[in-house]
Amino acid sequence: MKTEIVLQDICKNYGKKQALKHLNLTIPEGMFGLLGRNGAGKTTLMKILVTLLPADSGTASVCGTDIRQRKEIRAMTGYLPQDFSMYGGMSVYEAMDYLGTLSGLSKADRRERIPLLLEQVNLGENYRTRVKAMSGGMRRRLGIAQALLNDPRVLIVDEPTAGLDPEERVRFRNILSDIARDRIVILSTHIVGDIEATCENIAVLDEGTLRFTGTVDELLAQAAGKVYTAEVSKSELEKVKRRYLVTAMHTKGSRAEIRFLSEEEPFAGAQKTEPDVEDAYMYLMNRRGEN
């Protein structure tokens, strides 16, 4: 059975608001990035995939199983929502054991899997730590461990690194990359750096519409030849910002080093440079009115 998710013409409305608009998307095995602003429809799509919400129309399958077969889908998917929380008075092990019981795992399976999963997410030495005493990063890693309790073929994580410090973000991304070696891991985020560091294939959602799907290299290719760097005075900076889309800026004294997008050769002194994913994403989103 092929390890992939296939969505065909998926629509979802909340009253008069259309959260997903005729979405067609195939998600292969490995790390897959779902990128978009807050409110783009990412969380709605995640909830449809884990059967917490029904689609209003369209069809979808997960590893060959129709999304309407809720019991089978839930048995093969793990989900870490953005607002994951557990009872603060429980220890890490107690929380995992409780969630494993709810998932229908036998006592023997829980004894075997919980220590292995805690080691996998670097919480092996924290099994006695109370949830309320954990840092934000530790709680996210506990969330990943609980999502893997049923050994799912698909793991879906929603905005997992928001609010984490840089060291914890790197640790978390490395864990996800390791997990993705033999399953689908969908990373839903508005943080471009997380996608750039971990994902080969991505999709970009904007106001419920699929703006792009393909590889990171294909996204980068769209902005090739459109990215420039320059050093300008602070007095010139506002004029440049009015004319061009500035994607990065670093000030030093009375001058500023900027990175910006331009369809044509800009002013003298500007140097063409290779795009990064942030540049390519901003270029794509800035062109949305043209499509």
N, C-alpha and C positions, 0 to 999 in steps of 0.2 A: 504494500500500500504506500503510495507516494506521500511523503511528508510535506504538505503544503496546505495553505488556506486559500480558497477561491471565493471571491465575492462578485456577484453579478447584479448590477442595477439596484443596489441597496439604497433605500430611502427611509428616512426617519424624521417625523415632524413632532414638535412640541406645540400644540395649538397651531397658530399661524406661522410659527418659526420653523423653517426647514433646516434641521440640523445636519442631515446627510442628503446629498442630491445625486441620485443615480450613480452610485459609486461602483466602479469596476476595478478590481484589484486582485492580484495573485501574490501571495507571500510565501517565499521559499524557505527551506531549512536554513538555520543559522541566525545570526543577529540581523534583525530588520528594524530600521528606524522609522518611526512615524513622527514627522515634524510638522509643527504649525503653531500659530499664536494661540494663546488662551481663548477658548470659545470657537476654535476652528472645527470642532466635531470629533476630536481624538478620543475623548472619554466616552462619548456616545458609541463610537465604533467599538471600543474595548468592551463595553458592557454588552453589546450585541454578540460579540464573539464568545463571551463566557456565559451567555444566556440569561443575563440579568435584565436585559431589555429585549423585546421582540422588534424586529424590523417591520416597518409598515408595508413594505413591498420589496421584491427582489428575492434572490436566493443566495445561500452561502453554505459552504462545506468546510469542515476541518478534518484534514487527513482522510478524506473520502466520506465522512459522516455528515449528514444533513444537520444544519444548525438547529432544526426544530426538534431533534432527538436530544432533549435537554440532559437526561441522565447520562447518556453516552458521552456527550460533549463535556460535561462537568468532570467525568472520570478521567478525561485525557488532557484537561487544561488546569493550569495553576494561575492565580491572579493576585497581584499585589496592587491594591488601589492606592490612590494618592493619600488618602486619609486613614491608612491602616493603623489600628490601635488594639491593645490588649489590656486585660485587667492588670493594673499597676502593682497589685500586691502579689501576683504570681511570680515565681522564678522563671527564668528562661526555659528550663526543662519542663516545668509544670505547664507553662503556656503551650509548648509544643505537644506535650502529652494530651492536654485537653483538646487541642485542635485536631490531633490525630484521632482521638476518640470520636469527635464529631464527624470526621471523614470516613469513619467505618474501619479504620485500621485495627487489626488485632493487637493485643497486648504484646505478643512476641514481635510483631512487625514494628511496633512503636519502639520497643527496646533496641531493636537492631538499627532502625533508620534514623532516629533522632540524634544519637551521638555522631553518626556519619555526616548528617546534614549540618549540624552545628560546627563541626570541623571544617566543612566545605565553605562556610560563610565566616570563618575566623571567629567563632563564638564558643569553641570547644571548652575554653577555660572559664567561660562566663555562665556555665549552666546553672549556677546557684544565684546569679545576680537577679535582683528584682527588676521587673520591667520598668517600674517608675524611676529606677536609678540609672537607666541606660541613656546614653547620648542619642541624638537623632539618627546618627549613622548606624549605631548598633541596632536601633529599632527597625531601620530599613532592612538591615541584614537579617534580623529575625523574621521580618516579613517575607523575604526571599526564601528562607528555610521552610516556613510554614506553607508557602506556595508550592514547594517541591515535595511535600509529604507523600502525595499520591504518585510520585514519579511521573509527572505529566509529560506528554509529547510536545505540548505547547505551553510556554510561560509568557504571561503578559504583565508588564510592569508599567504603571502610569505615573509619570513625573517622579521617578524614584530619587533623583539627586537634588531636587529643589531644596534649598536651605542648608545643604551640607557644605562643610569646609572643603577646600581643594584636595587635601590628602584623603579624606573619606570618599570624595567623589571618584578619585582614581581607583581606590580600593574596590568600591562598589562596581565600577565599570569592568574591572578585571574579573570579578566574580561572575558577572553576567557573560562575559566573553568565554570563560571556561565552561559555563553551563550550556552555552549555545552550540557546543561541538557536535552534539547528537540529537538536537531538537530545534524547534522554532522558538526563538525568544524575540518578542516584540517590545521594543523600547519606545514608549510614547513620551515625547518631551517637547518643550519649546526652547531647550538649551542646545544650540547648534554644536557646541563643543563635545557634548556627549555622543552625538551622532558621528561626528568626524573621527572620534577616538575608537569607536567600536563597530560601526556598521558598514557593510559593503553595499547592501541594497536598502533603499529608502523610498518613502512616499511623503509628499508634502500636501497637507490639507489646508484649505483656506475657505472659511465660511461654508463648510460642508461640501466643498467641491475638491476633487482631486486635481491639484495643480501640476504634479510631477510624480512619476514613478520610474525607477531605474536604479542604476548603480551610482555611487558617489562620483565616480569618474565622469559619468554622463552628465551629472548635474554641474560639475566643474567645467565641463566643455562648453556649457551654455554661456558662461561668463568669460571664457577665454578671450583675451584681447580687449577686454572692457574694464580692466582694473589698473589703477595708476597710484603711484605714491608721489608725494611732493612735500617740500618744506616751504611754508608760507609764514608771513608775519601775522600777528594777531589781528591787525587792522584789515588784512586781506581775507582772513578766515571766514567772516560772515558772508562776504561776497561769494566765496567758493561754495559755501554750504547752501546758499540760495540757488546756485546753478547746478551743482552736482550732488549726488547721494554719497555722503561721507560714511564709510563703514567702520573706520577706526581713526583715533586721534590721540596724539601724545604731545603735550605741551612741554616746552623747555624754555624758560625765560620769556623773551618777547616773541618767540617763534613757536610754530606747531608743526609736527610731522603728521601728515594725514594720508589716509588710504581712501580712495574714492572710485566711483563708477562713472564711466563715460562711454557713450557709443562712438564718439569721434575723438580724434587727437585733441587733447585739451591745451591749456596754456603752456608757454615755454617753461622748461625746467621740470615738468612732470615726467616721470619715468614709468613705462609699462611694466607690470609685474604679474606673476602667476596668481590666479585666484585661489582662495581657500574656500571652505564650505560656507563660512559666514558671508563672504562676498557673493558666492553663487546663489545662496538662499535669498539675500537681499535683492539681487538682480532679478531673480524669478518673481519675487513678491512685488517689486516695483513695476514690473511689466504686466501685472494682472489685468490692468484696464485695457491692454492692447489685444487681449485674446477674447 
